[in-house]
Structures are given as structure tokens and as C-alpha cells.
Amino acid sequence: MGGEAVQPGADLEITWTATDDNEVVGVDLSYSHGGGSGTVIATGVTGSSYTWTVPRNQLVSVKLKATAVDGSGQTGDDESDIFAIVAHSARGYVQSSTCRNCHIDYYNGMINSGHPYKLNAVVAGQAPEYPNSEVPSPPTGFTWDDIAYVIGGYGWKARYITADSGWIITDAMDGVNAQYNLPRDDLGVGSEWVAYHASDTERKPYDCGACHTTGWQSFDDNGGVHQDGLVGIAGTWEETGITCEECHGAGADHVASQSASDITVDDASAACGACHRRGADDDFIEAKGGFIRHHEQYQEWKASPHWAFAQCNQCHDPHVGTRYGNADAGGIVTTCEDCHTRALNHPPVSCESCHMPRATKSARAIHSFEGDVRTHLFRINIDGTKTKDDMFFTPAGSTKLSTNPWVTLDFACYSCHTDPNTSEGGGGPALTMAELAARAAVIH
């Protein structure tokens, strides 16, 4: 045997073939792991097989050794290829806690990022724990005993799944403000409860697992099974949140063989784009309420100048993230200045202040010119006659709003400056669009 993953405590049949010109009187069996010394399984076994109840603890790089003994006391032995004793699902998922045993640095980066907190279990009526944020309470009228899972809660917002049925709590169905917006110290705003699906006429199912969980299976994949038997959850998963195996594939074979060929390492931006997109059309960036809608970074990037020569992971470490100081802690591996050497004649702003303004809204808008997510369009249209309304248009035959592949000066500048016409903006000096255009022409 070799390369297999065996469940802890399982019965494993060991088989062998031993011949000798003198009779083989018995076979001694042992195992080792991690290159250590051997542990006896059985001695003097006759026949050609033995059923071994494997240890209940996790072991990797396990080898079996069989030593045949003939009537003269002479011996001959052989070893198996390596395998692993590791808990795994029927589909071969081992959970990120197993990956941590060997990949501690990657795990520590991942567990401090937002990826694992896209969906969070409520255990024993206790709020989920987050490394950099907190969700203090469920919606009005609910206790933690009423909640099975929290959707999100890291960085932007949180929504709630009921413990009795698995439906998402909404304003229309439950009569409460159902979305909790986290405080954003970086944007100068506190926490708040706001409406979520206030006009629904039916219960809202949880069907977001493809981008919120690891190993999601929809009803088409799993034959109509609900996670935890909750009718509001339209599928099942292997682990809550986006953890190691969602990007790298089921890990049992890799743990067993310790071979890089048995795990997926996909550096292509399309791997990120599987979730950081909205809809299937890469050429269509959806907008709503005067802002780009969230999780469209892949489509924005494809519309940007960077598409021709840069991949997502050339700028980002996907294990680390960018919120709560993680950008400076390794989440951003290549900065704008590493490639663009043109001097910026507008201190103290940074490149991303203008070229990655918060033209996108996830939880809330700070004001008319600033959402809460930075865009990846990068290109600025410095025509002072073009306002943010010119970014958005409705294609013929479509009811959706789309976005031009650039941001306008009001998005780029009014997060700091103030619009003299509306008095909205960042509170800095009031400048007209024409004045912004004149400054933008010489900003480098």
C-alpha cells in the first residue's frame, strides 16, 4: 500500500507475500511515522494478512514494515510506501486545521484574513470569534440561541441564518433591521443596523456557499441535501468560510503522499475571479445606486490597463488579505511604486487614493462620492465634464446598470476634497470639476 489516507481508528487489512526455501514460520509487523523508530503491531503472524486497528491520532509519513522469519531464524523485510492516518470526509477533505500542521505560516496568514469568516458557526449560543472585529449581538428579538450561522462579520457587514430553519433573517420576513454594518474607523463611521431585503415576499434561502464556504455542493451536486437538515440552506459544505481546500482542492491525497503533485496550486487570476466577480460576463461590471456593486474586482481588473501584464497574486498575497493592517503586513507584495516611477506632485495622497477610490459599495456609502470598497479599475478619466453618472449606463435590452472602464474625477477626488455644488466629500478644500481637471493634468 502507499499514498492512501486512512481514517483514525479504522481497521486496515495488511497483506503480504513471503516465500522461502525454508518454511516461513511467522511475520512481524510494525509501523513508523515521520521518519521515527518503529512501533510493533504484531509478531509471529501466520498466513498472508492481518487486520490492524490503526491509532486514533493523526499520523503522517506512515510506513508499514513486514519482517518474515523462516525456520532457521533468518529474516527478510519490506516496507510500504508512505501513507497517512488522518480524518477526512468522503470527498477527501481534511479541514484547514490539518493543513496547519505543515503549513503554519500560510495558515496563520489565512486565519487572520477575511476569507475564513464568510460564514461562521454559532456554537453553544456563543457569538463567533473574529481576529480583528466583533459582532456583538443578533438582530432585535433574536438571541444567539436562535442563530445557526453568521454570514460575514469581518470588515464590512454581518447577516444571520436562523437555527430552527436555516433561512436568512430579512426585514420583510422578520420585521427587524437585519444587517449589521461594522464600525469603520478608517472611514470615520460607527456600527449600525440597516434594512436588508425589506420588500421580500418569501423567505430568503442561503445559497451563497460557492463563494462563502469550502467544498460547497448545491442541490444539483448533492441530490437535494440541506446542511444540518436546515431547509433554508440550499446545499452543503465541507468547512465554513473560504479555507485552504477551497483554493487548493481536497487535501487527503496530499497529506497521504506528501507530494506537491497531489494538491492544486493555481496561480491564475481566474482562480480569484471564480468568486471576486458578479455574474458570468467578464465584460460587464454591475452598478447600483450610483456605486459599483461589491465583489467585482476580477471584472474591474480585466477592464483595467493591468489586465495586459499583471496577475492578481503579483500584487496580492491571497493568504493574507488587506483589511486591518494586513496590507502592510504582507497582503500587498508589490506596490504601485515598485512599477510606476513617476513622481506624485500632490502630497500627502497615495497612488490608491486617486487610482483606487472607494467607488464600490458593499455595506454602506459614506457620502455620494465614497463607498466602502476600493475599485480595481485604476484608470481615471480626467475630463472635467464627466461626472460619476457618466460611469454608469444601461446597455440596450438590459435592466442592469453597467460601468465604463474608468473612474471619474469626483470619485477620485471628492473622498478628500469637497464638491462645492453639494457640499459633500471629504471635507477638504472645495474644488469644481473644472478645477480638479486642471490639477489632475499636472498631478504627476
Secondary structure per residue as TSV (DSSP state, phi and psi in degrees):
chain	resnum	aa	ss	phi	psi
A	1	M	-	360.0	172.1
A	2	G	-	160.5	142.8
A	3	G	S	84.7	-2.1
A	4	E	-	-89.4	159.6
A	5	A	E	-107.6	127.4
A	6	V	E	-115.4	135.6
A	7	Q	-	-68.4	136.7
A	8	P	T	-55.5	136.8
A	9	G	T	78.5	1.1
A	10	A	-	-77.4	159.7
A	11	D	E	-88.7	124.1
A	12	L	E	-118.1	124.3
A	13	E	E	-85.0	119.8
A	14	I	E	-98.5	127.3
A	15	T	E	-123.3	153.7
A	16	W	-	-154.9	166.3
A	17	T	-	-127.5	125.4
A	18	A	-	-135.9	124.4
A	19	T	-	-128.9	155.3
A	20	D	-	-161.4	152.1
A	21	D	S	-73.6	-12.0
A	22	N	S	-115.0	150.3
A	23	E	-	-59.9	135.1
A	24	V	E	-78.5	119.6
A	25	V	E	-96.7	-14.3
A	26	G	E	179.7	162.8
A	27	V	E	-128.0	129.0
A	28	D	E	-96.1	133.4
A	29	L	E	-116.4	139.0
A	30	S	E	-149.2	168.4
A	31	Y	E	-139.0	154.9
A	32	S	E	-134.2	163.9
A	33	H	E	-149.1	147.6
A	34	G	T	60.8	24.4
A	35	G	T	80.3	7.5
A	36	G	-	-81.9	-175.7
A	37	S	-	-73.8	164.6
A	38	G	-	-82.0	153.8
A	39	T	E	-120.2	131.1
A	40	V	E	-69.2	133.1
A	41	I	E	-97.8	-51.8
A	42	A	E	-161.1	156.0
A	43	T	E	-128.6	151.6
A	44	G	E	64.4	30.3
A	45	V	E	-74.4	132.3
A	46	T	-	-102.2	165.1
A	47	G	S	88.7	-155.5
A	48	S	S	-131.2	13.8
A	49	S	E	-155.5	160.8
A	50	Y	E	-153.4	135.2
A	51	T	E	-95.2	118.3
A	52	W	E	-110.4	125.8
A	53	T	E	-84.1	110.0
A	54	V	-	-73.1	158.5
A	55	P	-	-56.1	157.3
A	56	R	S	-90.5	-6.2
A	57	N	S	-96.0	159.1
A	58	Q	-	-77.0	131.2
A	59	L	E	-135.3	139.0
A	60	V	E	-120.4	164.5
A	61	S	E	51.7	47.5
A	62	V	E	-84.1	138.2
A	63	K	E	-129.1	141.0
A	64	L	E	-98.6	143.4
A	65	K	E	-128.2	129.6
A	66	A	E	-115.5	126.9
A	67	T	E	-118.4	112.8
A	68	A	E	-87.0	139.4
A	69	V	E	-122.4	126.1
A	70	D	E	-96.0	-178.5
A	71	G	T	-65.8	-16.9
A	72	S	T	-95.6	3.0
A	73	G	S	84.7	2.5
A	74	Q	-	-76.7	151.8
A	75	T	E	-127.7	156.7
A	76	G	E	-146.9	141.3
A	77	D	E	-136.2	166.1
A	78	D	E	-153.1	152.8
A	79	E	E	-118.9	152.1
A	80	S	-	-80.3	167.5
A	81	D	-	-69.8	166.7
A	82	I	-	-71.8	150.7
A	83	F	E	-145.5	-176.1
A	84	A	E	-133.9	147.5
A	85	I	E	-105.0	105.0
A	86	V	-	-151.5	136.7
A	87	A	-	-66.5	133.3
A	88	H	-	-153.3	154.6
A	89	S	-	-79.5	174.7
A	90	A	T	-61.1	-24.5
A	91	R	T	-94.7	3.4
A	92	G	-	89.6	16.1
A	93	Y	-	-85.9	136.7
A	94	V	-	-112.3	-8.2
A	95	Q	-	81.1	149.3
A	96	S	H	-65.2	-25.3
A	97	S	H	-63.0	-28.8
A	98	T	H	-74.5	-41.2
A	99	C	H	-59.2	-34.7
A	100	R	T	-57.5	-30.7
A	101	N	T	-59.2	-31.6
A	102	C	T	-110.7	-28.9
A	103	H	-	-115.0	59.7
A	104	I	H	-65.4	-38.3
A	105	D	H	-67.4	-45.0
A	106	Y	H	-62.4	-41.7
A	107	Y	H	-63.0	-45.8
A	108	N	H	-62.3	-37.8
A	109	G	H	-65.1	-46.2
A	110	M	H	-63.0	-44.0
A	111	I	H	-72.5	-14.9
A	112	N	T	-96.0	-4.1
A	113	S	S	-93.5	-178.2
A	114	G	S	-82.0	-18.0
A	115	H	G	-55.2	-45.9
A	116	P	G	-72.1	-7.2
A	117	Y	G	-109.7	21.9
A	118	K	S	-68.5	-27.9
A	119	L	E	-146.8	134.8
A	120	N	E	-136.5	128.7
A	121	A	E	-77.0	142.3
A	122	V	-	-96.8	117.2
A	123	V	B	-112.3	127.2
A	124	A	T	54.5	36.5
A	125	G	T	69.9	21.1
A	126	Q	B	-110.4	141.0
A	127	A	-	-61.8	142.8
A	128	P	-	-60.9	153.0
A	129	E	-	-103.5	139.5
A	130	Y	-	-124.0	149.9
A	131	P	S	-73.9	-25.0
A	132	N	S	-134.6	3.7
A	133	S	-	-147.1	179.7
A	134	E	-	-151.1	139.1
A	135	V	-	-112.3	104.3
A	136	P	-	-75.9	-26.0
A	137	S	-	-164.1	157.1
A	138	P	-	-75.1	177.1
A	139	P	S	-60.1	159.9
A	140	T	T	-52.8	133.2
A	141	G	T	91.4	-6.7
A	142	F	-	-116.8	147.8
A	143	T	-	-111.9	171.8
A	144	W	G	-63.3	-25.0
A	145	D	G	-65.9	-20.1
A	146	D	G	-89.1	-5.5
A	147	I	E	-113.2	131.0
A	148	A	E	-92.4	-42.0
A	149	Y	E	-144.6	149.7
A	150	V	E	-108.2	128.0
A	151	I	E	-87.5	115.5
A	152	G	E	78.7	-150.1
A	153	G	-	110.7	-1.4
A	154	Y	S	-116.9	113.7
A	155	G	S	95.8	-49.7
A	156	W	S	-126.8	-60.7
A	157	K	E	-155.8	170.5
A	158	A	E	-141.8	142.9
A	159	R	E	-131.4	171.2
A	160	Y	E	-135.0	141.2
A	161	I	E	-113.0	132.1
A	162	T	E	-75.1	147.5
A	163	A	T	-78.9	-23.3
A	164	D	T	-84.5	-24.3
A	165	S	T	-141.2	-20.1
A	166	G	-	88.7	5.5
A	167	W	-	-76.4	153.1
A	168	I	B	-79.4	134.1
A	169	I	-	-69.2	130.2
A	170	T	-	-130.9	160.6
A	171	D	H	-60.7	-46.7
A	172	A	H	-65.1	-39.4
A	173	M	H	-86.6	-25.9
A	174	D	H	-119.2	-5.4
A	175	G	S	68.8	28.4
A	176	V	S	-137.1	157.6
A	177	N	-	-69.0	116.1
A	178	A	-	-101.5	-8.1
A	179	Q	E	-112.6	129.1
A	180	Y	E	-101.5	118.9
A	181	N	E	-92.9	124.1
A	182	L	-	-69.1	154.2
A	183	P	-	-65.0	144.3
A	184	R	B	-123.5	91.2
A	185	D	G	-61.2	-34.2
A	186	D	G	-67.6	-20.3
A	187	L	G	-110.1	1.2
A	188	G	T	73.1	28.8
A	189	V	B	-128.8	148.7
A	190	G	-	-93.8	-171.9
A	191	S	-	-75.2	160.1
A	192	E	E	-163.0	152.3
A	193	W	E	-100.9	131.8
A	194	V	E	-133.6	167.4
A	195	A	-	-69.0	147.0
A	196	Y	S	-141.6	116.8
A	197	H	S	52.9	62.7
A	198	A	T	-76.3	-13.8
A	199	S	T	-115.6	15.6
A	200	D	-	-60.8	146.6
A	201	T	S	-111.2	-2.3
A	202	E	S	-140.2	163.2
A	203	R	-	-63.0	145.6
A	204	K	B	-98.7	119.1
A	205	P	-	-79.4	160.1
A	206	Y	B	-93.1	107.4
A	207	D	-	-130.5	27.4
A	208	C	-	-97.9	10.7
A	209	G	H	-64.5	-22.9
A	210	A	H	-59.3	-31.3
A	211	C	H	-117.1	3.5
A	212	H	H	-117.5	-10.1
A	213	T	E	-135.6	171.3
A	214	T	E	-104.0	125.3
A	215	G	S	74.1	33.6
A	216	W	-	-61.3	140.2
A	217	Q	E	-129.8	121.3
A	218	S	E	-74.8	176.2
A	219	F	H	-58.1	-35.9
A	220	D	H	-62.5	-31.3
A	221	D	H	-84.6	-37.6
A	222	N	H	-108.5	5.1
A	223	G	T	79.7	21.9
A	224	G	S	94.2	23.7
A	225	V	-	-88.6	135.5
A	226	H	-	-96.5	135.9
A	227	Q	G	-57.9	131.8
A	228	D	G	58.1	15.3
A	229	G	G	72.0	13.4
A	230	L	-	-87.5	119.1
A	231	V	T	-66.7	-19.8
A	232	G	T	-81.9	-9.3
A	233	I	B	-99.3	115.5
A	234	A	-	-91.0	53.9
A	235	G	E	154.4	-169.4
A	236	T	E	-137.2	164.1
A	237	W	-	-141.0	169.1
A	238	E	S	-94.9	-34.3
A	239	E	E	-153.8	139.8
A	240	T	E	-68.2	148.9
A	241	G	S	75.4	174.0
A	242	I	S	-94.6	106.3
A	243	T	-	-119.4	-169.3
A	244	C	H	-50.2	-49.1
A	245	E	H	-76.0	-11.8
A	246	E	H	-68.5	-35.6
A	247	C	H	-94.8	-32.0
A	248	H	H	-102.3	-3.7
A	249	G	-	86.0	165.0
A	250	A	-	-54.8	135.8
A	251	G	-	-102.0	0.4
A	252	A	H	-60.0	-44.6
A	253	D	H	-64.0	-37.8
A	254	H	H	-67.5	-42.2
A	255	V	H	-63.1	-38.3
A	256	A	H	-70.8	-43.9
A	257	S	H	-91.8	-20.3
A	258	Q	-	58.1	27.4
A	259	S	-	-109.1	135.3
A	260	A	G	-64.5	-21.6
A	261	S	G	-71.9	-12.4
A	262	D	G	-103.1	21.4
A	263	I	S	-141.7	153.1
A	264	T	-	-90.0	128.3
A	265	V	-	-127.0	99.8
A	266	D	-	-111.6	106.5
A	267	D	-	-88.1	-2.1
A	268	A	S	-70.1	143.2
A	269	S	H	-62.3	-25.6
A	270	A	H	-61.0	-26.9
A	271	A	H	-64.8	-41.9
A	272	C	H	-67.0	-38.4
A	273	G	H	-67.3	-13.0
A	274	A	T	-61.1	-28.9
A	275	C	T	-117.6	-32.6
A	276	H	S	-85.5	57.9
A	277	R	S	-155.8	166.1
A	278	R	S	-129.8	118.8
A	279	G	S	78.0	-176.7
A	280	A	S	-100.0	-9.9
A	281	D	-	-91.9	111.3
A	282	D	T	-68.1	-20.7
A	283	D	T	-92.8	7.8
A	284	F	-	-124.2	116.9
A	285	I	-	-108.4	114.1
A	286	E	-	-82.3	141.8
A	287	A	E	-128.9	158.7
A	288	K	E	-157.4	133.8
A	289	G	T	63.4	29.3
A	290	G	T	84.5	9.7
A	291	F	E	-136.5	153.6
A	292	I	E	-65.7	140.6
A	293	R	E	-77.7	154.6
A	294	H	S	-73.8	170.9
A	295	H	S	47.7	49.2
A	296	E	-	-121.1	25.4
A	297	Q	H	-60.3	-36.8
A	298	Y	H	-64.7	-44.3
A	299	Q	H	-68.0	-37.0
A	300	E	H	-62.9	-46.6
A	301	W	H	-61.3	-39.0
A	302	K	H	-66.4	-25.5
A	303	A	H	-87.1	-6.0
A	304	S	S	-93.5	170.0
A	305	P	G	-65.1	-22.8
A	306	H	G	-70.3	-21.0
A	307	W	G	-52.6	-33.3
A	308	A	G	-71.4	-23.2
A	309	F	T	-144.1	-0.8
A	310	A	-	-128.3	142.9
A	311	Q	-	-104.4	158.8
A	312	C	H	-53.4	-45.9
A	313	N	H	-78.5	0.1
A	314	Q	H	-74.6	-23.7
A	315	C	H	-106.9	-33.4
A	316	H	B	-111.0	142.1
A	317	D	-	-93.4	109.8
A	318	P	T	-64.8	-14.4
A	319	H	T	-82.0	-16.3
A	320	V	T	-107.3	-41.6
A	321	G	-	84.2	-177.4
A	322	T	S	-128.4	-16.2
A	323	R	T	-76.4	160.7
A	324	Y	T	55.8	41.5
A	325	G	T	82.7	0.0
A	326	N	T	-69.5	-24.0
A	327	A	I	-59.3	-46.8
A	328	D	I	-76.5	-17.6
A	329	A	I	-89.4	11.0
A	330	G	I	123.3	-6.9
A	331	G	I	-66.1	-35.0
A	332	I	B	-102.5	116.9
A	333	V	S	-98.3	-20.7
A	334	T	S	-133.6	125.0
A	335	T	-	-94.5	168.2
A	336	C	H	-56.5	-42.2
A	337	E	H	-66.2	-21.8
A	338	D	H	-66.3	-25.6
A	339	C	H	-113.5	-34.1
A	340	H	-	-104.8	114.2
A	341	T	-	-100.6	1.3
A	342	R	-	-66.0	132.1
A	343	A	-	-68.3	142.5
A	344	L	-	-97.3	118.3
A	345	N	-	-98.7	48.2
A	346	H	S	-156.8	60.9
A	347	P	T	-66.4	150.4
A	348	P	T	-102.4	20.1
A	349	V	-	-70.4	156.4
A	350	S	-	-103.7	170.7
A	351	C	H	-56.0	-47.1
A	352	E	H	-70.0	-20.0
A	353	S	H	-56.8	-39.7
A	354	C	H	-99.3	-43.2
A	355	H	H	-86.5	-14.8
A	356	M	S	-130.4	55.0
A	357	P	-	-66.2	163.5
A	358	R	-	-82.0	73.8
A	359	A	-	-90.1	4.2
A	360	T	E	-116.7	144.6
A	361	K	E	-118.7	127.2
A	362	S	S	-108.0	-65.6
A	363	A	S	-94.8	-42.1
A	364	R	-	-159.7	162.4
A	365	A	-	-101.9	137.0
A	366	I	S	-77.4	-42.5
A	367	H	B	-159.1	-172.6
A	368	S	T	-61.8	-19.6
A	369	F	T	-114.8	8.2
A	370	E	B	-147.0	119.0
A	371	G	-	-92.2	-144.9
A	372	D	S	-130.1	14.0
A	373	V	B	-136.2	136.0
A	374	R	-	-77.4	139.5
A	375	T	-	-80.0	157.7
A	376	H	S	-114.0	26.1
A	377	L	-	-77.9	-36.2
A	378	F	-	71.1	-46.1
A	379	R	-	-72.0	136.5
A	380	I	E	-111.7	130.7
A	381	N	E	-88.0	109.8
A	382	I	-	-92.7	16.0
A	383	D	-	-71.3	113.6
A	384	G	T	-67.2	-9.1
A	385	T	T	-89.3	-7.7
A	386	K	-	-97.6	122.0
A	387	T	-	-105.4	176.9
A	388	K	G	-57.6	-27.6
A	389	D	G	-63.9	-24.6
A	390	D	G	-77.3	-12.3
A	391	M	G	-70.5	-30.8
A	392	F	E	-105.7	137.4
A	393	F	E	-150.8	161.1
A	394	T	-	-108.8	113.0
A	395	P	-	-61.1	152.6
A	396	A	T	-57.4	133.6
A	397	G	T	78.5	6.9
A	398	S	-	-121.0	146.5
A	399	T	-	-98.4	-1.2
A	400	K	S	-90.2	153.3
A	401	L	B	-89.0	140.8
A	402	S	E	-117.2	178.5
A	403	T	E	-132.8	135.3
A	404	N	-	-69.5	157.7
A	405	P	S	-83.2	43.6
A	406	W	S	-158.6	163.2
A	407	V	E	-107.7	152.9
A	408	T	E	-94.3	167.7
A	409	L	H	-63.0	-30.9
A	410	D	H	-67.8	-39.1
A	411	F	H	-64.9	-42.1
A	412	A	H	-71.5	-31.0
A	413	C	H	-112.1	-30.5
A	414	Y	T	-80.8	3.5
A	415	S	T	-72.1	-22.8
A	416	C	T	-109.1	-51.5
A	417	H	S	-79.9	178.0
A	418	T	B	-121.9	138.2
A	419	D	-	-77.1	117.8
A	420	P	T	-66.9	-19.8
A	421	N	T	-81.1	-34.5
A	422	T	T	-113.4	-11.9
A	423	S	-	64.3	15.8
A	424	E	-	-95.7	155.6
A	425	G	B	139.5	-161.2
A	426	G	S	-85.4	-0.6
A	427	G	S	91.3	-3.0
A	428	G	S	-78.7	-173.1
A	429	P	-	-51.8	136.2
A	430	A	B	-78.3	125.8
A	431	L	-	-135.5	138.6
A	432	T	-	-73.6	167.8
A	433	M	H	-61.9	-37.0
A	434	A	H	-64.2	-39.7
A	435	E	H	-68.6	-37.1
A	436	L	H	-63.0	-41.3
A	437	A	H	-62.4	-40.6
A	438	A	H	-64.0	-40.7
A	439	R	H	-71.0	-39.4
A	440	A	H	-62.0	-30.4
A	441	A	T	-65.0	-22.1
A	442	V	T	-124.0	17.3
A	443	I	-	-70.8	-21.9
A	444	H	-	-103.2	360.0
